[in-house]
Amino acid sequence: MIREIQEKDFEKVYELGLLLHENFKTTYNLKELTSKDYFHCLVYEEKNQIIGFLVYTDLSEIVDLVDLIVEPKHRKKKVASNLIDTMITNLKPTDKIYLEVAVDNHIAIDLYQKFGFEVIHTREKYYGEKDAYVMERRITE
Ligand SMILES: CC(C)(COP(=O)(O)OP(=O)(O)OC[C@H]1O[C@@H](n2cnc3c(N)ncnc32)[C@H](O)[C@@H]1OP(=O)(O)O)[C@@H](O)C(=O)NCCC(=O)NCCS
């Protein structure tokens, strides 16, 4: 089941988020952010466990896919694909989605390309020494 985050999920989301970046917990004040209309965190729940989540912000037709992670033992079972599908279903036809991904994260790049995202820009040294691609996907072409 995919649904918006609730307070009871914060701990698990912080735990999973640590796998994405070590300062995840200090970057995200989930209690505060979840009170904002533009902030969304979709969680994937299976057997009462959160096994993945997707964070996006939605402001005036610009949607930023900020974070996406699936617990390692649950990967390759379309959890991320279902999370992206759900986000897209929630969006308006005029929306454009943007994201940044490390240029060597081939798994994520492959996934995003399957969803019609295209590289529109390269941001140099976006992740420390590593470059990032900026990818875009329009809801209606
Ligand atoms: C990227 C990530 C979210 C994918 O989650 P997932 O639930 O395993 O992805 P899905 O099962 O929906 O896979 C969809 C597509 O992604 C690509 N993909 C996923 N895992 C892959 C792998 N191990 N090798 C190659 N391609 C892979 C494939 O194109 C796959 O399509 P296919 O199943 O038809 O081959 C997951 O690997 C992850 O959490 N990685 C670490 C965090 C991260 O990199 N997040 C993105 C930051 S921008």
The ligand as a Tripos MOL2 file, in Angstrom:
@<TRIPOS>MOLECULE
LIG
   48    50     1     0     0
SMALL
NO_CHARGES

@<TRIPOS>ATOM
      1 C1         16.9590    3.2890   -7.2920 C.3       1 LIG1
      2 C2         15.9890    2.4760   -6.3890 C.3       1 LIG1
      3 C3         15.0820    3.4610   -5.6630 C.3       1 LIG1
      4 C4         15.1520    1.5490   -7.2810 C.3       1 LIG1
      5 O1         14.1880    0.8960   -6.4510 O.3       1 LIG1
      6 P1         13.4960   -0.4940   -6.8750 P.3       1 LIG1
      7 O2         12.2290   -0.6330   -6.1130 O.co2     1 LIG1
      8 O3         14.4980   -1.5760   -6.7480 O.co2     1 LIG1
      9 O4         13.2040   -0.2320   -8.4110 O.3       1 LIG1
     10 P2         12.1560   -1.0090   -9.3360 P.3       1 LIG1
     11 O5         12.0530   -2.4260   -8.9060 O.co2     1 LIG1
     12 O6         10.9170   -0.2100   -9.4360 O.co2     1 LIG1
     13 O7         12.9710   -0.9840  -10.7210 O.3       1 LIG1
     14 C5         12.5240   -0.2700  -11.8410 C.3       1 LIG1
     15 C6         13.6610   -0.1370  -12.8340 C.3       1 LIG1
     16 O8         14.8260    0.4470  -12.2200 O.3       1 LIG1
     17 C7         16.0180   -0.1220  -12.8010 C.3       1 LIG1
     18 N1         16.6820   -0.9590  -11.7990 N.ar      1 LIG1
     19 C8         16.2810   -1.1830  -10.5210 C.ar      1 LIG1
     20 N2         17.1870   -1.9600   -9.8940 N.ar      1 LIG1
     21 C9         18.1760   -2.2170  -10.7830 C.ar      1 LIG1
     22 C10        19.3960   -2.9490  -10.7060 C.ar      1 LIG1
     23 N3         19.7910   -3.5800   -9.5840 N.pl3     1 LIG1
     24 N4         20.1680   -2.9830  -11.8120 N.ar      1 LIG1
     25 C11        19.8080   -2.3590  -12.9390 C.ar      1 LIG1
     26 N5         18.6570   -1.6450  -13.0800 N.ar      1 LIG1
     27 C12        17.8570   -1.5860  -12.0120 C.ar      1 LIG1
     28 C13        15.5360   -1.0280  -13.9090 C.3       1 LIG1
     29 O9         15.4140   -0.2160  -15.0670 O.3       1 LIG1
     30 C14        14.1630   -1.4420  -13.3880 C.3       1 LIG1
     31 O10        13.3110   -1.8550  -14.4060 O.3       1 LIG1
     32 P3         13.1480   -3.4650  -14.6950 P.3       1 LIG1
     33 O11        12.6580   -4.0480  -13.4040 O.co2     1 LIG1
     34 O12        12.1540   -3.4950  -15.7860 O.co2     1 LIG1
     35 O13        14.5220   -3.9430  -15.0600 O.co2     1 LIG1
     36 C15        16.7670    1.5940   -5.3750 C.3       1 LIG1
     37 O14        17.7540    0.8620   -6.0640 O.3       1 LIG1
     38 C16        17.4220    2.3880   -4.2620 C.2       1 LIG1
     39 O15        16.8180    2.6330   -3.2120 O.2       1 LIG1
     40 N6         18.6950    2.7930   -4.4810 N.am      1 LIG1
     41 C17        19.4420    3.5790   -3.4850 C.3       1 LIG1
     42 C18        18.9220    4.9920   -3.3720 C.3       1 LIG1
     43 C19        18.9620    5.7360   -4.6830 C.2       1 LIG1
     44 O16        19.8960    5.6350   -5.4770 O.2       1 LIG1
     45 N7         17.8990    6.5280   -4.9000 N.am      1 LIG1
     46 C20        17.7940    7.4040   -6.0410 C.3       1 LIG1
     47 C21        18.4900    8.6860   -5.7130 C.3       1 LIG1
     48 S1         18.2540    9.8910   -6.9940 S.3       1 LIG1
@<TRIPOS>BOND
     1     1     2 1
     2     2     3 1
     3     2     4 1
     4     2    36 1
     5     4     5 1
     6     5     6 1
     7     6     7 2
     8     6     8 1
     9     6     9 1
    10     9    10 1
    11    10    11 2
    12    10    12 1
    13    10    13 1
    14    13    14 1
    15    14    15 1
    16    15    16 1
    17    15    30 1
    18    16    17 1
    19    17    18 1
    20    17    28 1
    21    18    19 ar
    22    18    27 ar
    23    19    20 ar
    24    20    21 ar
    25    21    22 ar
    26    21    27 ar
    27    22    23 1
    28    22    24 ar
    29    24    25 ar
    30    25    26 ar
    31    26    27 ar
    32    28    29 1
    33    28    30 1
    34    30    31 1
    35    31    32 1
    36    32    33 2
    37    32    34 1
    38    32    35 1
    39    36    37 1
    40    36    38 1
    41    38    39 2
    42    38    40 1
    43    40    41 1
    44    41    42 1
    45    42    43 1
    46    43    44 2
    47    43    45 1
    48    45    46 1
    49    46    47 1
    50    47    48 1
@<TRIPOS>SUBSTRUCTURE
     1 LIG1         1 GROUP 0 **** ****
